[in-house]
């Protein structure tokens, strides 16, 4: 999520607000309706072939590469912004998470428990509106952490106050402790233990996922490509020896067959010309 990662330079200037659902929707709507010369030069429909849906800053809402996105399940052909306006937030999509290469499923139970607790903590904590200066501060902090997050001396800013990554991390995780204790007493447990795992990474950067990957690469004298290929092969081998329960496999095969049958039905129905469909889609208000 840094400047050299999954990011769009044009989107950094959008300034989309999360202070209210309406401000968020208004910001996205402006982005998908504002043309930009950088994209216009490629053309939209050239020699009968679509190169892009339009030449706007965002072609559709789902192209917005933010760290968190409020979402609502859309009906067929419905724009996501209209779904949010009509029926509110159904769920929150968390996008700034790395795959855990040390877990066969890409994530472990402890990580999931920590993420659940963190999101609940964010939901329950007071949050003042963020102005443009605050938004830019958040962006700078995020970029700093993405590029130098394992540096124990990394400094960030909190409402203009200079604070170290380690100090701020301790403060936030300590704030989560009462919630994790309550979650442990109210369910299957494991939340406080999951929090301790993350606290340890604040004190020792060698425990972070990226540091563990680098240590593994150094030990084996591997490039990142070699590391990723090896780990992929190991997990492929792991899953090739897993056997699904008979009823689970039968349910999955039935679901796949139903999906393919529905696909065939949809493709057999009369279809609008793509240009007409596109025009009607973007004309929704």
C-alpha positions, 0 to 999 in steps of 0.5 A, a space after each residue: 500500500 506504499 507509493 511503489 505498491 497497489 496505489 493510484 497516483 490520481 486517487 491520492 488527490 481525491 480527498 474522499 471523506 469518511 466523516 459520514 456516509 453521504 460525504 463518502 458517497 458524494 466523493 466517490 460520485 464526483 470521482 466517477 463523473 470527473 474526466 481526466 486528460 491522462 485517461 482521455 488520451 487513450 480513448 474509450 471506444 477505439 475501432 469498435 473495441 472498448 479500451 476503458 469504460 470511460 475517461 474519468 478519474 474513477 471508472 467505477 466505484 470499485 476501482 477506488 483503492 482505499 484501505 477500508 471500504 463501506 459496502 452494501 450488496 448490490 442488486 443486478 446492475 445497481 451502482 454501489 454508491 446507490 446501493 449505499 444510499 438506498 440501504 446503508 452500510 451492510 459490511 466493511 471491506 478491509 483491504 490493507 491486509 497482507 496474506 500470511 505466507 506462513 499459514 496454509 490458508 493465508 491467515 491464522 485464527 490468531 490474526 482473525 481474532 485480532 482483526 475482529 477485536 481491532 475493528 470492534 475497538 475502532 467501532 466503539 472508540 470516539 472518532 472526531 471528523 477528519 478535515 483535509 489536513 488530518 486526511 493528509 496526515 493519515 496518508 503520510 503516516 500510512 506511507 511511512 509505516 508501509 515503507 519503514 514500519 519495521 524501524 523501531 525509531 520511526 516517527 509519526 504525527 498524531 494531530 500535529 503531535 510527533 509520536 513514535 510508531 512503537 509508542 503509538 502502537 503500545 497505546 492503541 494495543 493497550 486500549 484494546 485489552 479490556 475489550 479482548 478480555 470481555 470477548 474472551 469471557 463472552 465466547 470461545 476465548 483467544 482474543 487476549 492471546 492474539 493481542 499479546 502476539 501483536 504486542 510482541 511485534 511492537 517490541 521486537 520488529 524481527 517478529 513481524 511477517 516481513 522480517 520473518 520472510 527476509 530471515 527465511 530468504 537469507 537463511 536459504 540464500 533465496 530471491 523473493 521469487 524463489 521464496 514465493 515459489 517454494 512456499 506456494 509449492 509447499 502449500 500446494 503439496 499440503 492441500 493435495 493431501 487434504 480430503 473433504 468430507 463427502 457431504 461437503 464435497 457433494 454440496 460444493 459440486 452441486 453449488 458449482 453445477 447450479 452456478 454453471 446452469 444459471 450462467 447458461 440461462 443468463 447468457 441465453 437471454 437477450 442482451 443489450 448492446 454493450 454501449 447501451 448497457 453502459 449508458 444506462 448503468 452510468 445514468 442511474 441516479 
